[in-house]
Amino acid sequence: MTELLAPAGNIEALDAAIGEGADAVYMGLKSFNARLRSSNFAWNQFEAAVQSVHRLGKKIYVTVNTVCEESETERLYRFLNYLNKIGPDGLIVQDFGVIRMCQEFFPKLELHASTQMNVESAAAANLLSRQGLKRVVVARELGLEEIKSIKARTNAEIEMFVHGALCVSESGLCLFSSYLGGKSANRGMCTQACRRLYNAEIPGNLSTGYYFSPCDLQLIDQIPELMQAGVDSFKIEGRMKSAEYVGAVTAAYRYVMDHWENDRKGAIAEGKRILSTDFARSKTNYWYGFKDVKEGVDQAGEKILNPSQAGGTGIYLGRISSTRPATEEEKESAAALAQNSESATAIQMALITGGDYDPDPGDSIRLHRKDDSGRESHKVRTVTVDSKEQRWVDIPHGFTKGDSVYLLQTKNMSKRYKRILPPDMSKFRKQPGPEKLPILDLTPAPKGGISWFPEGLYIGVSTVADAHLVAPLHPVRLVVELNCETSWDLIKKDSPAKPVLPYSKKMVIINLDPFAAEGTIDDLEEKLKVLVEKGYTTYIVNNLAQINILKGYKGVHMIAGPYLYTFNRWAVSFLENLNIMPVVSPYENSQRNLETIFETVSDRSRVLLCIFSYPALFRMRFKLPKEYDFTYFSDKEKMGFKVNSTEDGSFVMPEYPFSIIDKIETLKNKGWSRQFIDFSKTKVLKGDVRNMISLIQSHGLIDGASRFNWKDGFYNPEKIEAFKAKTSSGADSFQSGRKPGKRK
């Protein structure tokens, strides 16, 4: 029987999910989860929820689905120890370090691979199953036939999203928010940069649109086929959504799941009627309905993107045409209907014109600033009709004339549910304790070093032509991306007269794409088989499926790529247990964290450190729609980006590179003796090579280049709050975001 799994971002949503028939709920606590902006549960609330949900015969899963820095591992250990005592039904995890820690200390905790772990094939699911994980949450960029194939070829349980917001990027591979200011999507801090308004440089014109803001997923029509395929759990996205939303969506899918066998057409019609109150973005079934992968890559972009669709949700109510201060009477009226009287009185009044519905007290609205600098949800508490029959509605401070307003929920959609948590919470007192994390030493490099992983400069390219151009840099290893173009050159091209590459095969490393979908996995297996037979023995693997495929070949060497995230030594240890020693440091890593993980020169001999790249800020499993006739686009801050649409999908990159080339000698002196200049996803020119040689020799800075997170690290809200507390001027004097640019 397929499980219906609903989000519980707060207590009210938990009540709604269980009240409408969810078989299980998933929730986050105050840390280590990918929705840090949602309310989340306090320790006593979580303990009470586990007990209460279990008494009802339901299940409860906890999200521990972010990557963890080395300095946080002891706190992570204490958190896992706490969860082990409370006893949820499963942990949804992303970080390999969490898996490794649970294997070592908490083997009774059931683990589920988060969609952030980027699992889209049976090969990846099978590897995780052998590591003790019971379930995988598959990527959302998969079609029905791919889901069927994964289920048929693995013993792992399959969980999949069926409704809610989509990421335009392939899950777990988005670096955009992190690049803009350290707020990593892999750390639960995503700022949804993809949903912003952008200016595109279209030939002869400058166009504006929400070019990368995706529609919402809705698979209610596909529920019968997916149940017949044997999917184990249907997941509803929405830990940041209201209880009304959670209740309505849960009720709709519950009805279809329970009634489709008797009346398929009628059950789906009733489910859609219930969903009619979902005032979210327009809906898409995304990767469903295509005859094959190629058709999906060609057409999925048309089904998910709409440049005229604003990044937010809701029914358009119009724009603010005028504002005025709230009267004392209006403040008192708002406070009387609010649980938090302080926030209810921090209001102003606004006229909203241009829509077809006038909000009433109790309705939930969302306000968008006209310059796209921010948005905020708000529950209307008071409405005043003046002598001119104009309706003044309370809104938060900070919004003004011209800002847009959308309807999220109406008051009459609210529904009371039986409370799940007990009224007396005094007996629930467990919290993480002061336990010390045992020391973990990394496995020393084999005696004599890793001979196939020499010191020196590694150069990455995306084409064979570029491989010839970078020869003057004299790389000790050439890193060639395996893509639709190089696959033909390296595998299918029959030219015995001269070698394809100007290097011996032992000097070539094949760099594999981080997205390895079920629909292409057989083709990938065949390509790797041919490459190994041709003598290519070293590979950068960026997906668990690739490890599973290559482990069967003798004499093959694997390097863990930057998308097999190693932000702590427990994650490194997980890969060690898969017989992978060298790693490429994740592109969003910081110097401080990297040096903490790999403390000794011996440890650092295992790391390939990227010192230059145009990092893919996000990756899409589709070509861009035909009307996207542009390469360069920019945001309201005039920061530039470029997009590349290919047979392998689409990629967004910064206009200026990430670079720490000026630190090259300092890095060598600290033991980072294997350095990576990555030209992937770009076209290399002779001038680029000459400039690079000059920069290496002079240790020069690149004008406009970004340090990414190398210097400042991830955005840390706890440190921000501590800083604010020490300053008399408070939040107004502190800029919480960072901009990439000329950071020394």
Secondary structure, DSSP 8 states (H G I E B T S, - for coil): --EEEEE-SSHHHHHHHHHTT-SEEEE--SSSSS-TTS----HHHHHHHHHHHHHTT-EEEEEE-S---GGGHHHHHHHHHHHHHH--SEEEE--HHHHHHHHHH-TTS-EEE-GGG---SHHHHHHHHHTT--EEE--SS--HHHHHHHHHT-SSEEEEEEEE---SS-TT---HHHHHHS--GGGT----GGGS-EEEEETTEEEEE-TT-B-EEE-GGGHHHHHHHT--EEEE--TTS-HHHHHHHHHHHHHHHHHTTT-HHHHHHHHHHHHTT--SS-EE-TT-S-SSHHHHHHHHHHHHB-TTS-SS-SEEEEEEEEEEE--HHHHHHHHHT-S-HHHHHSEEEEEEEESS----TT-EEEEE-TTSS-EEEEE---EEE-TTS-EEEEEETT--TT-EEEEEE-GGG-------S-S--TT-------------------TT--TTS-SEEEEEESSHHHHHHTGGG--SEEEEE-SHHHHIIIII---TTS-SSSS-GGGEEEE--S---HHHHHHHHHHHHHHHHHT--EEEE-SHHHHHHHTTSTT-EEEE-TTS--SSHHHHHHHHTTT---EE--TT--HHHHHHHS-SHHHHTTEEEEEEE---SEEESS---TT---SEEE-TT--EEEEEEETTEEEEEESS-EE-GGGHHHHHHTT--EEEEE-TTS---HHHHHHHHHHHHHT---TT-B-TTTTT-S--HHHHHHHHHH-TTGGGG-------SS--
